[in-house]
């Protein structure tokens, strides 16, 4: 099914357990509209967006793509980023980026390490570790809507969920909302100038980028 030789029933996909990552993903996909083309980046988006769409049986309402050239299906998570179960189409990697950097896509869901007061996002350098940009800059520069999926803090955060809402069992060691990001991977001022819609979704709060910087729009 990953190579496109066999089609498996996507609606039979087992629902992933409720977790902090799934809660973030579920809130993120609430921004979607019908008949849009979306992209999912590595990390939280790739691990949960596809399974959530399958669980909610709304896969046919959107076209999910992955930068490696995948259209449709349910993307594999973790280190298997870049392949998808029962994709509708597989195209060359470079052709995919001609589309991303040309016409652009309607929505992209990306992971994030930090966001600062100007709406700049760092997803490429955390402390002494430089993960690199991959397709992040190309995709987020031209997408009409960018939805960052991130925990509110990093480094060991633990949360529980029930009917009353969220309970932070253990706060993360690192702040992700900072005065100035360590490295700019996504430029907030340029995004505003382009008229791009940007959301920063966490498990406990949602922010929207405006001319004055990120604004808290939901708790």
Backbone as numpy.savetxt, mean C-alpha at the origin, in Angstrom:
# Nx Ny Nz CAx CAy CAz Cx Cy Cz
-0.70 -22.24 -11.02 -1.52 -21.03 -11.02 -0.66 -19.76 -11.02
0.54 -19.81 -10.45 1.41 -18.64 -10.44 1.97 -18.34 -11.83
2.16 -19.37 -12.64 2.71 -19.17 -13.98 1.62 -18.95 -15.03
0.35 -19.01 -14.61 -0.73 -18.76 -15.55 -1.20 -19.99 -16.31
-0.68 -21.16 -15.97 -1.04 -22.37 -16.69 -2.35 -22.99 -16.19
-2.68 -22.72 -14.93 -3.88 -23.27 -14.32 -4.62 -22.15 -13.60
-5.94 -22.13 -13.73 -6.77 -21.15 -13.02 -7.38 -21.81 -11.78
-7.21 -21.16 -10.64 -7.82 -21.66 -9.41 -8.91 -20.69 -8.97
-9.95 -21.17 -8.28 -11.04 -20.28 -7.86 -10.59 -19.28 -6.80
-10.55 -18.00 -7.17 -10.08 -16.96 -6.25 -11.02 -16.77 -5.07
-12.31 -16.98 -5.30 -13.28 -16.76 -4.23 -13.16 -17.82 -3.13
-12.40 -18.86 -3.41 -12.20 -19.89 -2.40 -11.00 -19.62 -1.51
-10.35 -18.46 -1.73 -9.18 -18.11 -0.94 -9.52 -17.99 0.55
-8.70 -18.61 1.38 -8.94 -18.55 2.82 -8.71 -17.13 3.33
-9.63 -16.64 4.16 -9.50 -15.29 4.71 -8.30 -15.24 5.65
-7.52 -14.18 5.55 -6.38 -14.04 6.45 -6.89 -13.61 7.82
-6.23 -14.02 8.90 -6.67 -13.67 10.25 -6.64 -12.16 10.49
-7.51 -11.68 11.37 -7.52 -10.27 11.73 -6.22 -9.93 12.46
-5.57 -8.88 11.99 -4.31 -8.45 12.59 -4.17 -6.95 12.37
-3.12 -6.38 12.93 -2.90 -4.95 12.75 -2.70 -4.62 11.28
-2.04 -5.52 10.53 -1.80 -5.29 9.11 -3.10 -5.38 8.31
-3.96 -6.32 8.69 -5.22 -6.46 7.98 -6.14 -5.27 8.25
-6.15 -4.78 9.47 -6.97 -3.61 9.81 -6.54 -2.41 8.97
-5.23 -2.22 8.83 -4.72 -1.12 8.00 -5.15 -1.32 6.55
-5.01 -2.55 6.06 -5.39 -2.83 4.68 -6.86 -2.64 4.41
-7.70 -3.06 5.35 -9.15 -2.93 5.17 -9.55 -1.45 5.11
-8.94 -0.63 5.97 -9.25 0.80 5.92 -8.73 1.42 4.62
-7.58 0.97 4.17 -6.99 1.52 2.94 -7.87 1.26 1.73
-8.41 0.04 1.60 -9.21 -0.28 0.41 -10.56 0.42 0.42
-10.95 1.00 1.55 -12.19 1.78 1.58 -12.10 3.03 0.71
-10.89 3.41 0.31 -10.73 4.56 -0.58 -11.02 4.20 -2.04
-11.10 2.92 -2.34 -11.27 2.49 -3.72 -12.64 2.80 -4.29
-12.66 2.95 -5.60 -13.89 3.10 -6.36 -13.96 1.96 -7.37
-15.10 1.77 -7.97 -15.27 0.70 -8.95 -14.59 1.05 -10.27
-14.11 0.01 -10.95 -13.51 0.14 -12.28 -12.25 1.00 -12.28
-11.36 0.78 -11.32 -10.09 1.48 -11.28 -8.95 0.46 -11.41
-7.80 0.95 -11.83 -6.59 0.12 -11.90 -5.74 0.46 -10.70
-5.32 -0.55 -9.96 -4.55 -0.31 -8.74 -3.21 -1.04 -8.80
-2.29 -0.57 -7.99 -0.99 -1.22 -7.83 -0.76 -1.47 -6.34
-0.13 -2.57 -6.02 0.23 -2.84 -4.63 1.74 -2.99 -4.52
2.33 -2.28 -3.54 3.75 -2.37 -3.31 4.07 -3.42 -2.26
5.34 -3.65 -2.05 5.77 -4.68 -1.10 5.44 -4.27 0.34
5.39 -5.24 1.23 5.06 -4.97 2.62 3.58 -5.18 2.90
2.99 -4.33 3.73 1.59 -4.46 4.11 0.67 -4.53 2.90
0.81 -3.62 1.90 -0.13 -3.68 0.75 -0.13 -5.02 0.03
1.05 -5.49 -0.34 1.11 -6.74 -1.09 0.63 -7.93 -0.27
0.85 -7.89 1.03 0.49 -9.02 1.88 -1.00 -9.11 2.16
-1.71 -7.96 2.16 -3.11 -8.01 2.60 -4.14 -7.47 1.61
-3.78 -6.55 0.72 -4.78 -5.94 -0.16 -5.44 -6.98 -1.05
-4.65 -7.82 -1.73 -5.21 -8.84 -2.60 -6.12 -9.81 -1.86
-5.66 -10.40 -0.74 -6.52 -11.29 0.03 -7.80 -10.62 0.53
-7.73 -9.33 0.90 -8.93 -8.63 1.36 -9.93 -8.48 0.23
-9.46 -8.12 -0.96 -10.35 -8.00 -2.11 -11.00 -9.35 -2.43
-10.21 -10.43 -2.29 -10.76 -11.77 -2.54 -11.80 -12.14 -1.49
-11.49 -11.85 -0.23 -12.40 -12.17 0.87 -13.72 -11.42 0.72
-13.66 -10.17 0.27 -14.85 -9.34 0.12 -15.54 -9.56 -1.23
-14.93 -10.43 -2.07 -15.50 -10.78 -3.38 -15.71 -9.54 -4.27
-14.72 -8.66 -4.27 -14.80 -7.46 -5.10 -13.63 -7.37 -6.08
-12.94 -8.49 -6.30 -11.79 -8.47 -7.21 -12.16 -8.02 -8.62
-13.35 -8.42 -9.06 -13.75 -8.10 -10.42 -14.15 -6.64 -10.57
-14.25 -5.91 -9.47 -14.62 -4.49 -9.53 -13.41 -3.60 -9.78
-12.19 -4.15 -9.58 -10.96 -3.39 -9.81 -9.97 -4.27 -10.56
-8.94 -3.64 -11.15 -7.87 -4.41 -11.78 -6.61 -4.20 -10.95
-6.17 -5.26 -10.28 -4.99 -5.20 -9.43 -3.76 -5.52 -10.25
-2.71 -4.70 -10.10 -1.47 -4.94 -10.81 -0.30 -4.94 -9.83
0.77 -5.63 -10.23 2.02 -5.63 -9.49 3.11 -5.22 -10.46
4.13 -4.52 -9.98 5.12 -3.92 -10.85 5.88 -4.92 -11.72
5.91 -6.18 -11.33 6.63 -7.18 -12.12 5.93 -7.51 -13.43
4.69 -7.01 -13.62 3.98 -7.25 -14.87 2.71 -8.05 -14.70
2.19 -8.11 -13.48 1.02 -8.94 -13.17 -0.26 -8.13 -13.24
-1.31 -8.76 -13.78 -2.65 -8.19 -13.78 -3.61 -9.22 -13.21
-4.36 -8.82 -12.18 -5.36 -9.71 -11.59 -4.76 -10.75 -10.67
-5.62 -11.65 -10.21 -5.20 -12.70 -9.29 -5.01 -12.21 -7.87
-4.43 -13.06 -7.03 -4.13 -12.71 -5.64 -2.62 -12.75 -5.45
-1.99 -11.58 -5.23 -0.53 -11.55 -5.10 -0.04 -12.37 -3.92
1.12 -13.01 -4.10 1.75 -13.74 -3.01 2.45 -12.74 -2.10
2.50 -13.04 -0.80 3.07 -12.11 0.17 4.50 -12.43 0.54
5.04 -11.61 1.45 6.38 -11.83 1.98 7.45 -11.79 0.91
8.39 -12.73 0.99 9.50 -12.75 0.05 9.08 -13.21 -1.34
7.81 -13.64 -1.49 7.31 -14.06 -2.79 6.68 -12.89 -3.56
6.95 -11.65 -3.11 6.44 -10.47 -3.81 6.83 -10.52 -5.28
5.83 -10.27 -6.15 6.11 -10.23 -7.58 5.41 -11.32 -8.37
4.75 -12.26 -7.69 3.97 -13.28 -8.39 2.54 -13.26 -7.84
1.63 -13.83 -8.60 0.22 -13.78 -8.22 -0.46 -15.09 -8.58
-1.37 -15.52 -7.72 -2.13 -16.74 -7.96 -3.23 -16.47 -8.97
-3.26 -17.21 -10.06 -4.26 -17.10 -11.12 -4.37 -15.69 -11.71
-3.27 -15.13 -12.20 -3.34 -13.80 -12.81 -4.09 -13.85 -14.14
-4.66 -12.71 -14.53 -5.34 -12.63 -15.82 -4.35 -12.39 -16.95
-3.24 -11.73 -16.64 -2.23 -11.46 -17.66 -0.87 -11.28 -17.02
0.17 -11.63 -17.77 1.55 -11.42 -17.36 2.26 -10.72 -18.52
2.80 -9.53 -18.26 3.50 -8.80 -19.32 4.92 -8.52 -18.86
5.83 -8.18 -19.80 7.22 -7.91 -19.40 7.33 -6.76 -18.41
8.32 -6.86 -17.53 8.54 -5.89 -16.47 8.69 -4.46 -17.01
9.49 -4.31 -18.07 9.74 -2.97 -18.60 8.49 -2.38 -19.26
7.66 -3.23 -19.86 6.40 -2.74 -20.45 5.46 -2.24 -19.35
5.49 -2.91 -18.21 4.65 -2.48 -17.10 5.03 -1.08 -16.64
6.32 -0.80 -16.58 6.76 0.52 -16.11 6.53 1.61 -17.16
6.44 1.24 -18.42 6.05 2.23 -19.42 4.63 2.71 -19.13
3.81 1.79 -18.69 2.43 2.14 -18.33 2.40 2.97 -17.04
3.12 2.52 -16.02 3.13 3.23 -14.74 3.65 4.66 -14.88
4.75 4.84 -15.61 5.35 6.17 -15.71 4.74 7.00 -16.83
3.92 6.39 -17.67 3.25 7.11 -18.74 1.88 7.57 -18.31
0.91 6.71 -18.51 -0.47 7.05 -18.15 -0.65 7.12 -16.64
0.10 6.31 -15.92 -0.09 6.25 -14.47 -1.31 5.40 -14.12
-1.47 5.08 -12.86 -2.59 4.26 -12.42 -3.51 5.07 -11.53
-4.67 4.51 -11.24 -5.66 5.23 -10.44 -5.28 5.26 -8.96
-4.90 4.10 -8.41 -4.56 4.00 -6.99 -3.30 3.15 -6.83
-2.40 3.59 -5.98 -1.31 2.73 -5.57 -1.31 2.64 -4.05
-1.05 1.44 -3.54 -0.96 1.20 -2.10 0.50 0.86 -1.80
1.11 1.66 -0.95 2.53 1.51 -0.66 2.80 1.46 0.83
3.87 0.79 1.20 4.33 0.80 2.58 5.09 2.09 2.85
5.31 2.40 4.12 6.02 3.63 4.48 6.75 3.47 5.80
7.90 4.12 5.91 8.67 4.08 7.14 8.45 5.30 8.01
8.41 6.49 7.36 8.24 7.75 8.09 7.43 8.73 7.25
6.74 9.66 7.92 6.13 10.80 7.26 6.40 12.04 8.10
6.72 13.17 7.46 7.01 14.37 8.23 5.93 15.44 8.06
6.18 16.61 8.65 5.18 17.67 8.71 4.85 18.28 7.34
5.65 18.02 6.33 5.38 18.52 4.98 4.75 17.45 4.09
4.52 16.27 4.66 3.95 15.18 3.87 4.96 14.38 3.09
6.25 14.62 3.35 7.29 13.80 2.74 7.26 12.42 3.39
7.49 11.40 2.58 7.48 10.03 3.09 8.83 9.37 2.80
9.33 8.67 3.79 10.56 7.90 3.65 10.20 6.41 3.63
10.53 5.76 2.53 10.30 4.32 2.43 11.56 3.61 1.96
12.69 4.33 1.96 13.89 3.78 1.34 15.09 3.65 2.27
15.09 4.37 3.41 16.25 4.30 4.32 15.77 4.37 5.76
15.99 3.30 6.50 15.59 3.21 7.90 16.82 3.01 8.77
17.23 4.08 9.47 18.44 3.98 10.27 19.65 3.77 9.39
20.34 2.68 9.61 21.53 2.37 8.80 21.21 1.44 7.64
19.95 1.04 7.52 19.55 0.10 6.46 18.93 0.86 5.30
19.52 0.75 4.12 18.98 1.37 2.91 18.37 0.29 2.04
17.06 0.17 2.11 16.37 -0.88 1.35 16.33 -0.56 -0.14
16.44 0.72 -0.50 16.37 1.11 -1.90 14.94 1.41 -2.33
14.80 2.01 -3.50 13.50 2.49 -3.96 12.69 1.48 -4.75
13.36 0.56 -5.47 12.61 -0.33 -6.35 11.79 0.51 -7.32
10.50 0.17 -7.48 9.64 0.95 -8.35 8.85 2.03 -7.64
9.15 2.23 -6.35 8.38 3.14 -5.51 8.25 4.54 -6.11
9.37 5.15 -6.48 9.36 6.54 -6.95 8.62 6.66 -8.28
8.89 5.74 -9.20 8.22 5.78 -10.50 6.70 5.70 -10.35
6.25 4.79 -9.50 4.81 4.54 -9.38 4.11 5.66 -8.62
4.68 6.10 -7.49 4.02 7.13 -6.68 4.07 8.50 -7.35
4.97 8.72 -8.29 5.07 10.02 -8.96 3.91 10.27 -9.91
3.33 9.21 -10.47 2.32 9.40 -11.51 0.94 8.87 -11.14
0.83 8.13 -10.04 -0.48 7.61 -9.64 -1.40 8.77 -9.26
-2.67 8.62 -9.56 -3.64 9.68 -9.24 -3.93 9.72 -7.74
-3.90 8.57 -7.09 -4.15 8.47 -5.65 -3.08 7.57 -5.04
-2.45 8.05 -3.97 -1.42 7.28 -3.28 -1.90 7.02 -1.85
-1.98 5.74 -1.48 -2.43 5.38 -0.14 -1.29 4.64 0.57
-0.68 5.31 1.54 0.39 4.68 2.29 -0.20 3.86 3.43
0.31 2.65 3.60 -0.16 1.74 4.64 0.97 1.51 5.63
0.77 1.95 6.86 1.85 1.89 7.84 1.29 1.79 9.25
2.01 1.12 10.12 1.66 1.18 11.54 2.00 2.57 12.07
1.34 2.99 13.13 1.53 4.34 13.68 2.94 4.50 14.25
3.43 3.46 14.87 4.81 3.42 15.34 5.45 2.13 14.81
6.76 2.03 14.92 7.44 0.85 14.41 8.29 0.18 15.47
8.67 -1.05 15.20 9.55 -1.75 16.12 8.84 -2.41 17.28
8.09 -3.46 17.01 7.49 -4.25 18.07 6.10 -3.83 18.51
5.41 -3.00 17.73 4.06 -2.60 18.11 3.13 -3.81 18.12
2.26 -3.88 19.13 1.28 -4.95 19.25 -0.08 -4.34 19.58
-1.13 -4.84 18.92 -2.47 -4.30 19.14 -3.49 -5.42 19.11
-4.58 -5.20 19.82 -5.71 -6.13 19.81 -6.96 -5.36 19.39
-7.92 -6.08 18.79 -9.13 -5.45 18.29 -10.37 -6.20 18.78
-11.39 -5.45 19.16 -12.67 -6.05 19.53 -13.79 -5.08 19.15
-15.00 -5.34 19.63 -16.13 -4.50 19.28 -15.94 -3.05 19.72
-15.16 -2.84 20.76 -14.94 -1.49 21.27 -13.91 -0.73 20.46
-13.13 -1.43 19.66 -12.12 -0.77 18.83 -10.74 -1.37 19.02
-9.75 -0.49 19.05 -8.36 -0.93 19.11 -7.79 -0.73 20.51
-6.95 -1.69 20.91 -6.24 -1.59 22.19 -4.75 -1.78 21.90
-3.94 -0.78 22.25 -2.51 -0.88 22.03 -1.91 -1.67 23.19
-1.51 -2.90 22.92 -0.92 -3.76 23.94 0.51 -3.35 24.22
1.24 -3.04 23.16 2.63 -2.62 23.30 2.94 -1.61 22.22
3.41 -0.43 22.62 3.74 0.61 21.64 5.07 0.29 20.98
5.21 0.71 19.71 6.45 0.50 18.99 7.58 1.38 19.53
8.80 0.97 19.28 9.97 1.70 19.80 10.29 2.95 18.99
9.83 2.98 17.72 10.22 4.07 16.83 9.01 4.90 16.41
9.18 6.21 16.38 8.15 7.10 15.88 8.20 7.13 14.35
7.03 7.06 13.74 6.97 7.13 12.28 6.48 8.49 11.79
5.82 9.24 12.67 5.44 10.61 12.34 6.50 11.52 12.95
7.32 12.11 12.10 8.49 12.85 12.57 8.49 14.27 11.99
9.34 15.13 12.56 9.42 16.51 12.06 10.05 16.54 10.67
11.06 15.71 10.47 11.75 15.66 9.18 12.18 14.23 8.90
11.81 13.70 7.75 12.16 12.32 7.42 13.66 12.21 7.17
14.18 11.01 7.39 15.61 10.78 7.19 15.98 10.88 5.72
15.08 10.44 4.85 15.33 10.49 3.41 13.98 10.67 2.70
13.93 11.56 1.71 12.68 11.80 0.99 12.55 10.81 -0.16
11.58 9.93 -0.04 11.26 8.99 -1.12 10.05 9.49 -1.90
9.19 10.23 -1.20 7.96 10.79 -1.79 7.88 12.24 -1.33
7.81 13.16 -2.30 7.86 14.59 -1.99 6.45 15.15 -1.84
6.11 15.56 -0.62 4.77 16.04 -0.32 4.38 17.30 -1.09
5.30 18.28 -1.16 4.99 19.53 -1.84 4.78 19.32 -3.34
5.57 18.46 -3.93 5.41 18.16 -5.35 4.09 17.44 -5.60
3.71 16.58 -4.67 2.45 15.84 -4.81 1.25 16.79 -4.77
1.30 17.76 -3.86 0.22 18.75 -3.76 0.16 19.58 -5.04
1.32 19.96 -5.56 1.37 20.76 -6.78 0.79 20.00 -7.97
0.94 18.69 -7.97 0.40 17.86 -9.06 -1.09 17.61 -8.90
-1.65 17.97 -7.75 -3.06 17.69 -7.51 -3.32 16.24 -7.15
-2.30 15.58 -6.64 -2.42 14.17 -6.28 -3.11 14.01 -4.93
-3.94 12.99 -4.80 -4.56 12.66 -3.51 -3.65 11.70 -2.76
-3.27 12.04 -1.53 -2.41 11.17 -0.75 -3.02 10.94 0.63
-3.08 9.67 1.02 -3.57 9.29 2.34 -2.49 8.48 3.04
-2.40 8.66 4.36 -1.47 7.90 5.19 -2.33 7.16 6.21
-2.48 5.84 6.00 -3.41 5.04 6.80 -2.65 4.21 7.83
-3.04 4.36 9.09 -2.46 3.55 10.16 -3.59 2.81 10.88
-3.24 2.01 11.86 -4.25 1.23 12.57 -5.13 2.07 13.48
-4.71 3.30 13.79 -5.47 4.13 14.73 -5.80 5.52 14.21
-5.27 5.90 13.07 -5.52 7.24 12.54 -5.28 7.26 11.03
-6.00 8.18 10.36 -5.84 8.37 8.92 -5.53 9.84 8.66
-4.52 10.09 7.84 -4.14 11.45 7.50 -4.30 11.68 6.00
-4.61 12.91 5.61 -4.72 13.29 4.21 -3.79 14.47 3.97
-3.06 14.43 2.87 -2.12 15.49 2.56 -2.85 16.69 1.97
-2.57 17.88 2.50 -3.15 19.13 2.00 -2.02 20.13 1.75
-2.38 21.33 1.29 -1.39 22.37 1.05 -0.66 22.76 2.33
-1.31 22.55 3.47 -0.71 22.89 4.76 0.02 21.71 5.39
0.08 20.59 4.68 0.72 19.40 5.22 -0.31 18.34 5.56
0.11 17.26 6.21 -0.84 16.18 6.56 -1.88 16.67 7.59
-3.12 16.31 7.36 -4.21 16.67 8.27 -4.86 15.38 8.77
-5.07 15.31 10.08 -5.75 14.16 10.67 -7.22 14.21 10.29
-7.71 13.21 9.56 -9.11 13.22 9.11 -9.95 12.13 9.78
-9.28 11.23 10.48 -10.05 10.13 11.07 -9.27 9.49 12.21
-9.99 9.15 13.27 -9.40 8.39 14.39 -10.13 7.07 14.51
